[in-house]
Amino acid sequence: MEIGDALASVNTVVYGYTVMTDQLSAQDWLELGLKTLATRGFQALKAEPLAKAMGVSRGSFYWHFADIGAFHAAILQAWREVAAEAIIAQVEAASAGDDPLTVLLQRVFSEKLALERAVRNWAAFDAAARNAVQAIDRRRLDYVESLIRGRGIAPDVAQARAQILYWAFLGYALSDKPLPKAQREAAVAELVRIATL
């Protein structure tokens, strides 16, 4: 039996914390954190209310995160994963016959964007969140620009068009008013046309 298996099979006190088979993972905390951020804002990302929502003590929180700052940093990294890296990976995995730019725009314009708004609001008050937003903006812009350049568009034109598409996305994300499906699809088709003329 491995040491980890032995610890998992019994309750053991380690540095004042109880290790149990049903212990919450860091991922559980991050998922709750992202949901809380999207619905209640960054001010709600505190150990005590999150632990209460999970039905556990704060000790479970501090088992995974050294302090609230470490949790906030992990939340911002998790946001980058779900709001950029996972989407890019899905676009890259789309079938060869699908236009990547169209796939990307259809995806992001059909997302629920409460988390996007919440992180951008957080960035207005917090330097670490602002840095995370700037980094994800750069990552997204570079990716969109690469998709446009892949259509044979000159680099300087691709850069300008990528910026216009991104501004359109941000305007939509911050509007808090989703479009009906037919209208959204027409807007995406027009954005693709503008970007690839």
Secondary structure, 3 states (H helix, E strand, C coil): CCHHHHHHHCCEEECCEEECCCCCCHHHHHHHHHHHHHHHCHHHCCHHHHHHHHCCCHHHHHHHCCCHHHHHHHHHHHHHHHHHHHHHHHHHHCCCCCCHHHHHHHHHCCCCCHHHHHHHHHHCCCHHHHHHHHHHHHHHHHHHHHHHHCCCCCHHHHHHHHHHHHHHHHHHHHHCCCCCHHHHHHHHHHHHHHHHC
